[in-house]
Amino acid sequence: MAPRLKVFVTSDGLTDYVVATSSKVKALAAWGSHQDLFKTGLAHQTDDPELIEAAAAQPGEVLRRPAGTRGELAKLKPAKPKAQKGPSKAALRKVADLEKKLADQVAADERALAALEARREALERQIRELRERQAREVGRLEDRLSAARRALET
């Protein structure tokens, strides 16, 4: 058995909002209210036969009419979805600036890295030449030492 519908009314001062639901909680949800309008006295259950008839014909739908009138109830239009906003000019400018800074930093680091690589290659070349020269000199001194020792033996 379906729950018995009750008709609830609230007003913002300019418009009356009417809904037929089974509970106050469901009425608050239909109105999109996050506070208890019944507790504060801003909403109530109505016994007006015209409102009951109109709201019961469309249960769960919020109907509206100008406040304080006996005008016809109209279906409440759902709120328009908020349009997607694109990024602001400032945000776009910030992204562009950061991209430029990143590119500049990468380029500067690449130049510094290339300079360090060149220095390392030069140092490795100097080390290689020094070791070659040292090997030649050590070889020559060892030959002279051997000759001097042979001379002592004779």
C-alpha positions in Angstrom: 0.0 0.0 0.0 1.4 3.4 -1.0 2.0 5.9 1.8 -0.6 8.6 2.3 0.5 11.8 0.7 0.5 15.1 2.7 0.7 18.5 1.1 3.3 20.9 2.5 3.8 24.6 1.8 6.6 27.0 2.2 7.2 30.6 1.0 10.2 32.8 0.3 7.9 35.9 0.6 7.4 36.3 -3.1 6.5 32.7 -4.1 4.6 29.9 -2.4 6.1 26.4 -3.0 3.8 23.4 -2.6 4.7 19.7 -2.7 2.8 16.5 -2.0 5.0 13.9 -0.3 4.7 11.3 2.4 6.9 13.1 4.9 8.3 16.4 5.9 11.9 15.2 5.2 10.9 14.4 1.6 9.3 17.8 1.3 12.5 19.5 2.5 14.5 17.4 0.0 12.1 18.4 -2.8 12.5 22.1 -2.0 16.3 21.6 -1.8 16.4 22.9 1.7 19.2 22.0 4.1 17.5 23.4 7.2 14.3 22.3 8.9 11.8 24.9 7.7 9.1 23.2 9.7 11.0 23.7 12.9 11.4 27.5 12.2 7.8 27.9 11.1 8.6 28.7 7.5 6.8 25.6 6.2 3.6 23.8 7.2 1.2 21.1 6.2 -1.8 22.5 4.5 -5.5 21.5 4.4 -6.4 23.9 1.6 -8.4 21.7 -0.8 -7.2 23.5 -4.0 -3.6 23.0 -3.0 -4.2 19.4 -2.0 -5.9 18.6 -5.3 -3.2 20.3 -7.5 -0.2 18.9 -5.6 -1.7 15.4 -5.3 -2.0 15.3 -9.1 1.8 15.7 -9.3 3.3 14.0 -6.2 6.9 14.8 -5.5 6.9 17.8 -7.9 7.3 21.3 -6.5 4.6 23.6 -7.6 4.8 27.4 -7.2 2.5 30.4 -7.3 2.9 34.0 -6.3 2.7 34.4 -2.5 -0.6 35.3 -0.9 -2.6 34.7 -4.1 -5.1 32.1 -5.1 -3.5 31.9 -8.6 -2.9 28.7 -10.4 0.0 26.6 -9.4 2.7 26.1 -11.9 5.4 23.4 -12.0 8.6 24.7 -10.6 11.3 24.8 -13.3 14.4 23.0 -12.4 17.4 25.2 -11.8 19.5 25.7 -14.9 22.8 23.8 -14.7 25.7 26.1 -14.2 27.5 26.8 -17.5 30.9 25.3 -17.7 33.3 28.2 -17.3 36.5 28.0 -19.2 39.8 28.9 -17.5 40.3 32.6 -16.7 42.7 34.8 -18.6 44.9 35.0 -15.5 45.0 31.2 -15.2 45.9 30.9 -18.9 48.6 33.5 -18.5 50.0 31.8 -15.4 50.2 28.5 -17.2 51.9 30.1 -20.2 54.4 31.9 -17.9 55.2 28.7 -16.1 55.6 26.8 -19.3 58.0 29.5 -20.6 60.0 29.4 -17.3 60.1 25.6 -17.5 61.4 25.7 -21.1 64.0 28.4 -20.1 65.1 26.3 -17.1 65.5 23.2 -19.2 67.5 25.0 -21.9 69.8 26.6 -19.2 70.3 23.2 -17.6 71.1 21.6 -21.0 73.7 24.3 -21.7 75.3 23.9 -18.2 75.3 20.1 -18.7 77.0 20.4 -22.1 79.6 22.7 -20.6 80.3 20.3 -17.8 80.5 17.4 -20.2 83.1 19.3 -22.3 85.1 20.0 -19.1 84.9 16.4 -18.1 86.1 15.2 -21.5 89.0 17.7 -21.3 89.9 16.4 -17.8 89.7 12.8 -19.0 92.0 13.7 -21.9 94.5 15.3 -19.5 94.4 12.3 -17.2 95.0 10.0 -20.1 97.9 12.1 -21.4 99.4 12.3 -17.9 99.2 8.5 -17.4 100.8 7.9 -20.8 103.6 10.4 -20.0 104.0 8.8 -16.6 104.2 5.3 -18.1 106.8 6.4 -20.6 108.9 8.2 -17.9 108.6 5.3 -15.5 109.6 2.9 -18.3 112.6 5.0 -19.2 113.7 5.3 -15.5 113.2 1.6 -15.0 115.4 0.9 -18.1 118.1 3.3 -16.7 117.9 1.7 -13.3 118.3 -1.8 -14.8 121.3 -0.6 -16.8 122.8 0.9 -13.6 122.3 -2.3 -11.7 123.9 -4.4 -14.5 126.8 -2.0 -14.4 127.3 -2.7 -10.7 127.3 -6.4 -11.3 130.1 -6.4 -13.8 
